[in-house]
């Protein structure tokens, strides 16, 4: 039997004091399930598309296709020609892209540029992570299939999408969901008698998935939207009534993520802070890795992440947390002593819904 090949060990050189070496974002988690539905309020047709937790990029094209279909049905009984999209993150911009295909004039309203959104800070693995879908299994199947297929078709077209193996010490719940809901979309994991890295003696699994690099993907989306005549307006809304009164368009697509907690008084929304350590880029690394945290090699950085702070609604990075992240992943490659995993690391036990979370700050 041939020996298992050994893959390149990452260079874990890390200085947390370097500008941009530590960053933080807040996942827009929603208890029970994400929200993807429509309602009419004060004469406005509002489509809600938010609450996707850590799976925003993963599900984006699939949810955008659902938004397009909802709007297309509405247009059979309405004569609207323009639509407002709230939010310039991945949900807002993919929805805007689909809506331009309907011939609509699209305006995106956001208090942040795409590069300032949580989406831009995401790690980028295609996996159904930190999102609930209670009672929506059938809908999610279609969303997952559409999203994956769209991303796969964009490989080599400047969207920052590539096929990558992901090595895990245990089965990945985030990818097992895909295997269960849409069998055959991605290959089943290959059991490994030993992980193919120096410093690893334990068994593991090799999954096949996609890596979507948010800085490339969102920048390409924004450029394409602007080229198609989509207008970006910098605006911060104070309340739902502010949205309804100040937006001229009669169709509104609400992709505000965590902002829906305040704007739509959605008490199911829960902020979950995540922190990332950004190591220098290492082109020789051609795999993803996960064990109580993750390592993703992108063109801009090698990203190490995997923290889970429920109810924390700030984007202030903590350098000691970033150092802990690096030290932990480094230890898995035999480059540092193995220590107990800090409580701040994910993954949420059994991926159970987050119940009775702390009251989030707004």
C-alpha angles and dihedrals in degrees: 000000000000118000118258108258116243115233126214115285114230121247102241096194104144135170111187090195093065110106109260094012092115122039135165137202137179122237115221097229120179124198117239095007148333115277120247112156143099137244138172115236125176091341093311124118105222124190115195120211112165146098099076096142110200095345100073097115092039095054098030102105092041093052091044090056089052090050090051091051092049091050092045090056090048091052090060088071100026133059099214117147101181136055135191119217116200112211134034097218124106094284093051096045097045089048089050090051092053093046093054086061087065090059094251126146103242127202121184116209118195140148088220135052115239090258091057097052129103088246090064090056096050121120093234110226114143100238136121096253131174097345129122124216106178108175093359101089094120093049092045091054090062093043092052093048094047093045095049094044092050093049092046091052090053095059110125094014100100099268096114095246123143139162112252138173116236117208117205133176091219133019112293110239090199092059096034088064088061093048091050099045100037109023113200097022091106126013118264114257119273112231112231124203087210132012108249097241137095110260093029121113099156130091123255147156137266116215127184116223142133133274115214112192105214098205090055097038098048094042090052091047092050093048092048092048093050090048088054093053100261112153122218116209121190105224138144118208121212100199146345090272089052089055094047094046101041102040110083096198117094092215118064127182109202108210096150096130110195089005088075087072088073104021095050097024089238105174091186091071117103126183114227113189120214128187129206135200111211114208123187115279116273111192093189091068108092103168143066122236132198135182118137085331134013145249120209121179111215133171092256101038146346100252121212115187146137113134126141120196109171116210095009109129106184135093097217110132120223113216094202090054090051090050090051090052093052093044092051096051089041090056091055088061093050092253096116138020114280111247133177111283110255115246089246092071121098155241107108107235111268088342087271118173112269106250129191094003121186113276104268121234116242 
